[in-house]
Amino acid sequence: MTQKKYFGTDGVRGRVGGSVINAEWMIKFGWAIGSVIKSESSKKPIILMGRDTRESGELLENALKSGLISAGVDVSLLGVLSTPAIAFLTKELQASAGMVISASHNPYEDNGVKIIGHDGFKLSDEYELLIEKKMLEFSSDDRDVIDHVSTMITDAVKQYISHCKQLFQSLHLKNYKIILDCANGATFNCAPIIFSELGADIITMHASPNGKNINDHCGATDVASLQQRVLKEKADCGIAFDGDGDRLMMVDHQGGIVDGDEILCILATDETKKYNAIVGTLMSNLGLEKALQTRHIQFERAAVGDRYVLEKLHQNNWRLGGEGSGHIVNLDYATTGDGVISALQVLRIMQQTKKSLYDCKQVMHKRPQILLNVKVKDPNRFLSMPEISESVDQVEKKLNGSGRILLRASGTESCVRVMVECDDAAEARALAESVVKVINLSDDRKNTVLNS
């Protein structure tokens, strides 16, 4: 398949004001998306558009909207709304597509765009390539500005809140004290209401976005403050979302982190659901695989990225999958990762089993897993360098089947990710650092050659 120029594993993403995430590029991008969707639609397309809380969101929204309208499609704005909520409304309102202006868990200086198809699922690689190809045809002289409509759906948040409550109408949380960390992101306007109206005693933190504090030492990527708050308040658990609300991390009453792999295992072993097969990723903890095997639940690994988890779910006609980072996809409830809905599933199990989150997570024994990120200019280049391949081979020999090493290029950042997993955390770190050292030496050599 042709290499994509702009799309990564989760839409288009980059630094605001850079070569891609700027107003001019967004107009072209919007025109291309609108043109492709319009060419495949028998009626005039309607595209829903929402955004997270970044200060750049409105500027990019206006540019993207301009491009879409110039292609002759109608646009309905949703305001600040999570990715899963936009996916839900795209399908529920029978829109032609949904668009999310967000850089997910990245810092506020970044932003991006995710595209959701009319069925609520993210677009295929082939469709994204079609959009990139269409961008080459853009000309400001050909823009169609006749008979267009731009509207605002003012009750989008209320519709999503109602949807979540309807899904879990039998869940009563009146005996639970829960700390919610909204990452100063897109769940700030819905999550506290949902959990409160289901009866929980809610303490909300990081729910006052100012445009710059999204994911800033908070949320699913940094749960340290949530851990402290859970212990201080003697809460039953803590729940953390990322900037656009599609990830979930939890904290048990002892302050211990419950990550995506553990959450997935809790859901997979729920006796009321009887899942026969689960999809994880190349990064899924070995402990998850072993726990499922002992319960005769089939486990398959997909490439990293919730889109690839979904792809394998569709291929096998399975329902549940996820990533250690907190993307949990359960097709019984949603078409995409949804932090709120995933948390409600876990709470339902806690209520039914009368177990604490700490007890629930004992269903699997995590193996120590060290993940190191190495900043490089061209991540893909390093995967094929002989000296790096040799260092990986040496680590595999030392592990001798007792663990795993994985080296991959990030799909969202300019870095190489090195993961080592085995029974001993110190050994895993030492082995990972040995590979990182080789990567850094190789990068230094490359820069010396370029600058000579």
C-alpha positions in Angstrom: 0.0 0.0 0.0 1.2 3.5 -0.8 2.7 5.3 2.2 0.5 8.0 3.7 2.0 11.5 3.9 -0.1 13.1 6.5 -2.2 10.5 8.3 -0.7 8.6 11.2 -2.2 5.8 13.3 -4.8 8.2 14.7 -5.6 10.9 12.2 -3.5 13.9 11.3 -1.5 15.5 14.1 1.3 18.0 14.6 2.5 21.3 16.1 0.1 24.2 15.6 1.6 26.6 13.1 3.8 24.0 11.5 3.7 22.8 7.9 0.5 20.8 8.4 -1.5 22.1 11.3 -2.2 25.6 10.1 -5.3 27.5 8.8 -4.2 27.4 5.1 -3.5 23.6 5.1 -6.8 23.0 7.0 -8.8 24.7 4.3 -7.2 22.5 1.7 -7.7 19.4 3.9 -11.4 20.3 4.5 -12.0 20.8 0.8 -10.5 17.4 0.0 -12.5 15.6 2.7 -15.7 17.3 1.5 -15.0 16.6 -2.1 -14.4 12.9 -1.5 -17.4 12.4 0.7 -19.6 14.4 -1.7 -18.5 12.3 -4.7 -19.6 9.1 -2.9 -22.9 10.5 -1.6 -26.3 10.4 -3.4 -27.5 13.4 -1.3 -25.9 16.5 0.0 -23.5 15.4 2.8 -23.7 16.7 6.3 -20.5 16.6 8.4 -20.5 17.0 12.2 -17.5 18.7 13.7 -16.4 18.9 17.4 -13.2 19.8 19.2 -11.3 19.5 22.4 -10.3 22.4 24.7 -7.1 23.5 23.1 -6.7 27.3 22.4 -6.1 26.5 18.7 -9.3 24.6 18.3 -11.6 27.4 17.2 -9.1 28.7 14.6 -8.7 25.3 13.1 -12.4 24.7 13.3 -13.1 27.8 11.2 -10.5 26.9 8.6 -11.7 23.3 8.3 -15.3 24.4 8.1 -14.4 26.9 5.3 -12.8 24.1 3.3 -15.7 21.7 3.8 -18.3 24.3 2.9 -16.3 25.3 -0.2 -16.5 21.6 -1.4 -20.3 22.0 -1.2 -21.2 20.1 2.0 -23.1 21.2 5.1 -21.4 21.4 8.5 -23.0 21.1 11.9 -20.8 22.2 14.8 -20.9 20.4 18.1 -18.6 22.6 20.2 -16.3 21.0 22.8 -17.1 17.3 22.7 -15.1 14.0 23.2 -14.1 11.8 20.3 -16.4 8.9 21.3 -19.4 11.3 21.7 -18.8 12.7 18.2 -18.6 9.1 16.9 -21.9 8.3 18.6 -23.6 11.4 17.3 -22.3 10.8 13.7 -24.0 7.5 13.6 -27.0 8.5 15.7 -27.8 11.5 13.6 -27.0 9.7 10.3 -24.4 12.3 9.3 -22.1 11.6 6.3 -19.0 11.9 8.6 -17.7 13.2 11.8 -14.6 15.3 12.4 -12.7 15.7 15.7 -10.2 18.6 16.1 -7.9 17.2 18.7 -4.4 15.9 19.4 -5.7 13.5 22.0 -3.1 13.0 24.7 -0.5 15.4 23.2 0.3 18.8 24.9 -1.7 21.9 24.0 0.9 23.1 21.5 -0.2 20.2 19.2 -3.5 19.7 17.5 -4.9 17.5 14.8 -7.9 16.0 13.1 -9.6 12.6 13.3 -12.2 11.6 10.8 -15.1 9.3 11.6 -17.2 7.6 8.9 -21.0 7.6 8.7 -21.0 4.3 10.6 -19.2 5.7 13.6 -15.9 4.0 12.9 -12.7 5.7 11.9 -11.8 5.8 8.2 -9.8 3.0 6.6 -6.2 3.5 5.3 -7.5 3.4 1.8 -10.0 6.2 2.4 -7.3 8.3 4.0 -5.0 7.8 1.0 -7.9 8.9 -1.2 -8.2 12.2 0.7 -4.5 12.8 0.5 -4.6 12.3 -3.3 -7.6 14.6 -3.6 -5.6 17.4 -1.8 -3.3 17.5 -4.8 -6.2 18.7 -6.9 -7.1 21.7 -4.7 -7.5 25.1 -6.3 -9.0 28.1 -4.7 -10.6 29.0 -8.0 -12.7 25.8 -8.0 -14.3 26.2 -4.6 -18.1 25.9 -4.5 -19.5 28.4 -2.0 -23.1 28.2 -3.2 -26.0 26.7 -1.2 -24.1 25.7 1.9 -25.2 25.6 5.5 -23.3 25.8 8.8 -25.3 25.2 11.9 -24.7 24.5 15.6 -26.1 21.5 17.5 -26.6 23.0 20.9 -27.6 19.9 22.8 -24.8 17.6 21.7 -23.4 17.2 25.2 -26.9 16.4 26.6 -27.5 13.8 23.9 -24.3 12.0 24.8 -25.0 12.2 28.6 -28.5 10.7 28.0 -27.0 7.9 25.8 -24.5 6.9 28.5 -27.1 6.9 31.2 -29.4 4.8 29.1 -26.7 2.2 28.4 -26.2 1.8 32.2 -29.6 2.6 33.6 -29.4 -0.4 35.9 -26.1 0.8 37.4 -26.5 2.5 40.8 -23.4 4.1 42.2 -24.7 5.6 45.4 -22.2 3.8 47.6 -19.2 4.7 45.6 -16.9 7.7 46.1 -15.0 8.4 42.9 -12.4 10.9 41.9 -12.7 12.0 38.2 -9.7 13.5 36.4 -10.9 15.1 33.2 -7.4 16.1 31.9 -8.8 19.6 31.4 -10.1 18.1 28.2 -13.2 17.3 26.3 -14.9 15.2 29.0 -15.0 18.1 31.5 -18.6 19.0 30.4 -20.1 15.5 30.5 -18.3 13.0 32.7 -19.0 14.6 36.1 -22.7 14.8 35.2 -22.9 11.2 34.0 -21.3 9.7 37.1 -23.1 12.0 39.5 -26.5 11.3 38.0 -25.8 7.6 38.3 -25.6 8.2 42.0 -21.8 8.3 42.8 -20.2 10.8 45.2 -18.0 12.6 42.7 -14.9 14.7 43.3 -13.8 16.3 40.1 -10.3 17.4 39.3 -8.6 19.0 36.3 -11.9 20.0 34.8 -11.2 23.7 34.3 -9.8 24.0 30.8 -8.1 27.3 29.9 -6.8 26.3 26.4 -3.3 25.5 27.6 -3.7 23.1 30.5 -5.1 20.1 28.6 -3.1 16.9 29.6 -0.7 19.1 31.6 0.5 16.8 34.4 -3.0 15.3 34.6 -5.3 12.8 32.9 -4.7 9.3 31.6 -1.0 10.1 30.7 -0.1 11.3 34.2 -2.1 9.9 37.1 0.2 10.9 39.9 -2.1 13.7 41.2 -5.1 11.4 40.9 -3.3 8.7 43.0 -2.7 11.2 45.7 -6.2 12.5 45.7 -7.7 9.0 45.9 -5.7 8.2 49.0 -6.4 11.6 50.6 -10.1 11.4 50.1 -10.3 7.6 50.8 -12.1 7.1 47.6 -13.2 3.8 46.1 -11.3 4.5 42.9 -10.0 7.2 40.6 -10.9 7.6 36.9 -8.7 9.5 34.4 -9.5 10.4 30.8 -7.2 11.9 28.2 -7.7 15.1 26.3 -10.3 13.8 23.8 -11.9 11.2 26.1 -11.1 8.0 24.3 -8.6 6.7 26.8 -9.1 5.5 30.3 -6.7 4.8 33.2 -7.9 4.0 36.7 -6.6 4.1 40.3 -7.6 1.6 43.0 -8.4 2.5 46.6 -4.8 1.7 47.6 -3.5 4.3 45.0 -2.3 1.6 42.6 -2.6 2.3 38.8 -5.0 0.0 36.9 -3.9 0.4 33.2 -5.6 -0.5 29.9 -4.3 -4.1 29.9 -5.8 -4.7 33.4 -9.0 -3.0 32.5 -9.3 -5.1 29.4 -8.6 -8.3 31.4 -11.3 -7.3 34.0 -13.8 -6.8 31.2 -12.7 -10.0 29.3 -13.2 -12.2 32.3 -16.6 -10.9 33.2 -18.6 -14.0 33.8 -21.8 -12.3 32.7 -20.5 -11.6 29.2 -18.7 -14.8 28.2 -16.1 -13.4 25.7 -14.4 -16.1 23.8 -11.7 -14.0 22.1 -10.0 -10.7 22.8 -7.7 -8.5 20.7 -4.7 -6.7 22.2 -1.7 -5.2 20.5 2.0 -5.8 20.2 2.5 -3.8 23.3 -0.1 -5.7 25.5 1.4 -7.0 28.6 2.4 -10.7 28.6 0.4 -11.1 31.9 -2.8 -10.3 30.0 -2.1 -13.0 27.4 -1.3 -15.6 30.1 -4.4 -14.7 32.2 -6.7 -15.1 29.2 -5.0 -18.4 28.2 -5.6 -19.9 31.6 -9.3 -19.2 31.1 -9.4 -20.6 27.6 -10.0 -17.2 26.0 -8.4 -16.7 22.6 -6.0 -13.7 22.4 -4.6 -12.1 19.3 -2.2 -9.1 18.9 -2.8 -6.3 16.4 -0.5 -3.5 15.4 -0.4 -0.6 17.9 -3.3 1.8 17.5 -7.0 1.4 18.3 -7.8 1.4 14.5 -5.9 -1.8 14.1 -7.6 -3.3 17.1 -10.9 -2.5 15.5 -9.7 -3.9 12.2 -8.9 -7.3 13.8 -12.2 -7.3 15.7 -14.1 -6.8 12.4 -12.0 -9.5 10.6 -12.8 -12.1 13.3 -16.3 -10.9 14.2 -15.2 -10.4 17.8 -16.4 -7.7 20.2 -13.7 -6.6 22.7 -10.2 -5.4 22.4 -7.8 -2.7 23.6 -4.4 -1.3 24.4 -2.4 -0.8 27.6 -2.5 3.0 27.0 -6.2 2.9 27.9 -8.0 2.6 24.5 -10.7 0.0 25.2 -13.0 -0.9 22.3 -16.2 -2.8 23.2 -18.5 -3.1 20.2 -21.4 -4.0 22.4 -21.3 -0.4 23.6 -19.5 1.9 21.2 -17.7 2.1 17.8 -14.6 3.6 19.2 -12.6 3.8 22.4 -14.7 5.6 25.1 -13.2 6.3 28.4 -16.5 7.1 30.1 -18.2 4.0 28.9 -15.2 1.8 29.7 -15.2 3.1 33.3 -18.9 2.4 33.6 -18.4 -1.2 32.5 -15.7 -1.7 35.2 -17.9 -0.1 37.8 -20.8 -2.4 36.8 -18.5 -5.4 37.4 -17.4 -4.0 40.7 -21.0 -3.6 41.7 -22.1 -7.0 40.6 -19.2 -8.9 42.1 -19.1 -6.7 45.2 -15.3 -6.5 44.7 -13.0 -3.5 45.0 -11.1 -2.4 41.9 -8.0 -3.6 43.6 -9.5 -7.1 44.0 -10.8 -7.0 40.4 -7.4 -6.3 38.9 -5.9 -9.4 40.6 -7.3 -11.4 37.6 -4.0 -10.9 35.9 -0.4 -10.8 37.1 1.5 -8.0 35.2 5.0 -8.7 34.0 7.4 -5.7 34.4 7.4 -3.8 31.1 9.8 -1.0 30.3 8.9 1.4 27.5 11.5 4.0 26.5 10.9 6.7 23.8 13.9 7.9 21.8 13.5 11.1 19.9 14.7 10.8 16.3 14.0 12.7 13.1 13.0 9.8 10.9 11.6 6.9 13.1 11.0 4.5 10.3 14.6 4.6 9.1 15.9 3.2 12.4 13.9 0.0 12.2 16.0 -1.3 9.4 19.5 -0.3 10.5 21.8 -3.3 10.9 23.4 -2.3 14.1 20.0 -1.7 15.8 18.7 -5.1 14.5 21.8 -6.7 15.9 21.2 -5.1 19.4 17.6 -6.4 19.3 18.8 -9.9 18.4 21.2 -9.8 21.4 18.4 -8.9 23.8 16.2 -11.7 22.4 19.1 -14.2 23.1 19.5 -13.0 26.6 15.7 -13.3 27.3 15.8 -16.8 25.8 12.0 -17.0 25.5 11.3 -15.7 29.0 10.2 -12.2 27.8 9.7 -10.0 24.8 11.4 -7.0 23.1 9.6 -4.8 20.6 11.0 -1.9 18.6 8.7 0.3 16.6 8.3 3.7 15.1 5.6 5.9 16.8 2.6 6.7 14.6 1.9 10.0 16.4 5.4 11.4 17.4 8.9 11.6 15.9 10.3 8.9 18.1 11.3 5.2 18.3 9.6 3.2 21.0 11.7 0.4 22.7 9.7 -2.0 24.9 11.3 -4.9 26.9 9.2 -7.2 29.0 10.3 -10.0 31.4 10.0 -11.2 35.0 12.6 -8.9 36.4 12.1 -5.1 36.1 15.8 -4.2 36.5 16.8 -6.6 33.8 14.1 -5.3 31.5 15.3 -1.7 32.0 18.9 -2.6 31.5 18.1 -4.4 28.2 15.9 -1.6 26.9 18.6 1.0 27.7 21.2 -1.0 25.8 19.1 -0.7 22.7 18.4 3.0 23.3 22.2 3.6 23.5 22.7 2.0 20.1 19.8 4.1 18.6 21.3 7.3 20.0 24.8 6.4 18.7 23.3 5.7 15.3 21.4 9.0 15.3 24.6 10.9 16.3 26.5 9.2 13.4 23.8 10.2 11.0 23.8 13.9 12.1 27.7 13.9 11.9 27.5 12.7 8.3 24.7 15.3 7.4 26.7 18.2 8.9 30.1 17.3 7.5 
